[in-house]
Amino acid sequence: MADRKCRTRMLAWAGAALALTAALAAAGCTSTPATTSAGTQAGSTTPEVTTAQAGQVFAAYVAVADRAASTGDASLALSNVTGVQKLTITTQLKAAKSGTGALARYRYGPPAVVLPRQGGYPRWFVASVTRSLVGRPGSPGGTAGLSLAATGRVLMVFVQGRATAPWLLSSTSQLPAGVSVPPLSTDSAGYVATVPLNSGAQLARPDATGPLQAAVVDDGPASPAALVVAAGNLTTGIYAAARAAMTAPAGDLYQWELEGTHYSNVALRTADGGALVFYEMYLDSAVEVPAILNKGVVKTGPPITVPGYLAFLLTPGQPVPRLSLDTQQLLSFAAVDPPAGTASTAAKIQVIAIGGGLIYASAA
């Protein structure tokens, strides 16, 4: 059984993406609207990032990350990351310290740099690059229950908070085999136009992309949101993986929920007028005795199995849990939101990349 914060409003589906977006907003499930993409300041004279500068930032990150992974230097590993990437690395370091994991080490090919047209801080850009894993996987238990290929193309979002701040890697999201980024809307200088997060020019507002995906992850193909969100590994696939992970003892409840975060979303305009949206979500799961969920008198049940990959996040030597086992993953996504009024009625939001992983677990 999955907990659904947005379910009641979702059932009022009116057959159009706009109606669903409004329902989600009424339920408090959308991000805070913004008149421009996150960080853009109208009229600012902040210099644009150049291809050469972005290349230097990428090369510096790769050098530091490789040195940190090869030496196990925790401070160095955390020195050039923020956001999702920082929490992901923190979990890897905890796993490495416990002897159950390792800091992931990668080899990268030449990057293709995507530079958004922007006028203020924070500044950001995307590096699209082929990455190959060297050694052990970096995300204990997989990413949203999925196993990412050891070699694949990733979209790496780098940010700079202010003029004197360093460039940091915010997120890394991997595209499944056979999936590619659509052509983007570039100007004569090669910069890509950004899209306001509350834009009405796409099938759904870009800031509703995450909540729409969440509805499908939570409820599966039967969700009303499936009318505008395409089935695939990163939507119905996560739903299927969550259902397959059900290990609750008889009588206990298993729940999962994909929900929003406080991290900023950004969007780039695709050549056809759609949006390539980058955003973050929490994936929460819990095994609980019914009384906890119903806030009744709690009676302990049979032991709850703790997967081996979670043990390092729990208190050493604590008793086998009999009341609850909670986990949380922080995930990054990239999704393509097609333009409004697309001729093809089959056009849907396509979630094309995923990153991040486990960051928290507790048991009682």
N, C-alpha and C positions, 0 to 999 in steps of 0.2 A: 504494500500500500504506500502511495506517495503523498506527501503533504502538499497541498496546492493553495498558496496564498491568493493566486489570481483567478482561481477556477470560477467563482460565482459570477464575476463580471464577464469572464470569457464566454459563458454560456449564452450571453445576450448577442452572440454573433449575428451580424446583419448582412453577411455575404460580401463584404467589401473590406479591403485592408484599412481604409480610413476609419470605418466603424470599430474595427478591432483595436486600432491604435488608440482611439478615444476611450474605449472601455478599459484598456490597460492603464491609461493615464488616470482615469477615475479611480482605479484600484490602487493607485500609488506605485505602479510597477514600472514607470518609465524614468529615464534619467532627467535631471533638471534641464529644461530647455535652454538653449543658447542661441543667440542671434548670429553667431559665427562659429566656425569650428574652434575647438578649445584652443586658447592661447593667442588667437588672432586679434590684433589691435588695429582698428581702422585708422588710417592716416599716419601710422608709425613710420619712421625712417630707418628702422632697424635693418641692417644689411641682410640680404638673402644669403642663405648657405650656398656655397658653390660646390660643384661636383668634386673639385680637388679637396676642399675642406672635408666634405663628407667621407671621401676615400681615406683621408688621414685619420679621421675619427674611427672608422671601421678598422683600419690596420692597427691602430693603437689598442683598441679593445681586444682584438684577436691575440695580440702579443701578450697582453697582461693576463687574459683568461687562460691562455695556454700555460704560461709560467705558473699561475696559481694552481691549475689542475695537476701539473706535473710535480709540484712541490707540496701540495696540500696546504698552502698558505691561506688561511681563512680571511685574514685582513685584506690581503691582496685580491682575493676572489670577490669580496664585497665592495671593493673600492671603485668599481666602474659600472655598478648596476643600481637600479632603483625599481620601485613598483613591483610588478609581478615577478620580474627577474630576480630581484633581491630576495624575496621570500622563497622563491624556488631554490636559489643557491643556498640560503640558510638551512632549508630542509636537507639538502644534499650534504651539507657540512655536518649536520647532526647525525645523519645516517653513517657518514664516514667515521665520525668519532666513536660511534657505537660498534663499528666493525661490520655493519650490515649493508653498507653501501659505499659509494665513492662520489667524489666531485666529478661530474661528467666532463670529458675532454673531447674536443671536436677538431676536425680539419675542415677548412673552408676553401671554396673555390673563389674565383674572381667575382666581386659583387656587382650587381646592377643597382645603381642608386636612384631612388625616386625622391625628388625634391618638391615639396609643396610650395605653392606661392603663398607667402605669409608675411605679415608686417610687424610682428612683435614677439615678445617672449611669453611663455616658453617657445623656443624654436624646436622643430623636430624634422626628421627625415626617415625614410625607410630604405633598408638595404635588402635586396632580394638576392639570395645566394644559396648555392648547394652546400650542404653540411653533411659530414660523415662522422659518425660516432667512433671514438677510439676508446676501447675498454668497456666499462660497465654502464648500463643506462643510468641517466641522471634523475629520473623520477620514480621513486619507490612505488610499486604497485601500479605503474603505468600512468597515463594521463586520461582522466575521466573513464577509467576502466578499459582504455584502448591502448594497444601497443603501437607506438610510432616506429616507422622503419628506421634502420640504423643510418641510412643515407637518404636524404630528401632535400627539397627546396624549402627554405624558411624565409619568413618575412620578419626582419629585425627592426624594431622601432627605437630610434635613439632620440633623446631629448636633452635640451639645455635650458635650465630654468631662468637664467639671467646672463647678462653679458660676461660676468666674471666667474660664472659657474662652469664646472667641467661638463663635458658631454657624457651621458650615462645611457646604458642599454636598459630600456624599460620593459620590453617584452620580446619574445621569440616564438613565433607561431609557424608550425610546419604544415605544408600542403600535402595531402595524400597523393600517392602516385597517380599520374594521369590528370591531376587538377592543375589549372594554371590561373594566373591573374589576368583579368580582362584588360584590353587596351585602355589607357587612361587619357584624359583630356589635357593635352599639353599645349603651351603657348610657343611662340617662335623662339624663345630662349630655352625651352626644354622643361620649364616648371609646370607642375600639375596644379590645376585649380582645386581648392578645397570646397567642401559642401557644408553649409550650416546644419547643425544637428537637428534643428526643427524644420528643415526644408520640407515642403510639400510637393516637390518635383519628382519624388521617387514613389515606388509602390507603397512603402510605409515610411514614416519619418525615420531618419537614420538613428535617432536616439531610442526608437522602439524596436530596433533590430534584436537586441539582446533579450528583452522581454518576450518577443515573439518566438525566438529560438527556445527560450526557457519553457514556454507553454508546451512545445512539442517534446522537449526532453522530459518534462514532468508527466505528460499525459499520453505521449506516443502518437501514432498515426491517427487516432480518433480525435485528437485535439482540434478545435475549430481553427487554430492557427496553422494547421497543416494545409489549409487552403492557400496560404501565402508563403509558407516556408517549405522548401523542398526536402524530401526524404534524403537521407544519406548518412555516412559514418558519423558526422558531427551533430546530427539532430536525432533522428530515429535510432541511429546506431548507439548513441549514448544512452537513450532510453532502454534499448535492448540489453546493453551492458549492465545497466543498473538493475534491471530485473534478474539478469543471470547471476548477479552478485548477492541475491537474497540468501542469507545464511542464518536468519533469525530462528531461535528455538521455537518449538510448537507453542502457540499462544502469544508470542511476542510480536511486535510490530516492526516492520522494516519500512523506512521512509527515505526519500531523496528529494532534493529540490535544487534547481538552478536559479540563482538570484543575483541581483545587481550588486555593484560595488560603488565605492566613493571615487574610484579612479576616473580620470577624464577620458572621454571618447574623442576620436578624431575621424574625419572622413575625407576621402579624395574623390573627385569627379571622374567617372568613367567616360570613355569616348562617346557612348550612346546616351549620356545624360543621367545615368544611374550613379550609385555611390559605392565605393569600397570603404567599408566601415571597420575600424579597429576598436575593440572594446574588451572589457574584462568582466568575468562573472565568477561567483562562488558556486561550487557544487558541494552541497551539504548532504550527508547521509547519517542515518541513525538507526540503531536497533534498540528498542525500548520495551519494557514491560508495559502493558496497556494502561496501568494506573498512572504512569508518569505523563503520558499524553493526555489522559482524561482528567488529570489533577485530582485523582482519588486517593484512597488509602493504598500505599505502595507495599506490595508483597513480592519478595524476591522470587525469581523463577530459576529455571535451570541455567547452567553456565552459558555465557555467550562466547562463541569462538572468536579469538583475536587473530586475524591474519598475521603471518610472520612479518610482513613488511611494515606493519604498524607498531610493532613492539617498541622500537627505539623512541617513539614519541610519548610513550606512557611511563608512569613512575616505576622505576625498577623495583621488582619484588612485590608489587601490589597484588592483591588477591584477584582471582579470575572474576571478571565482571558478571554480575547477575541482574543488574538493573538497566544499564545502558552502555552503549558504545557509540560515540559520535566522532565523525571525521569531517574535515573540510579541505577542499582543494580550491586553489586560486588559479583560474584559467584565463588565458588570453585567446581571443578569436579574431578572425578576419572574415567578413561576409560581404557578398555582393548584393546590393539592394537595387533591383532594376528600375528603370524610369517609369513614372506613372503613365498610364495610357499605352503601355507596350502592346503592339498589335497582337502578339501571341498570348493567348489566354493561359498558356502553360508557364509563362514567366513567373518565377517565384524567387524569394530570397534564397541565396545559396551560401551556406556557411562553408568556407573553403580552407580554413587553416585553424590550428589549435596549438596551444603551448601551455606552460605552467605545470602544476601538479600539486601533490599533497603538501599541506602546510600545518595541519593541526589534527590531533586526536586526543580523546579523553574517554575514560571508562569509569564505571562505578558499579 
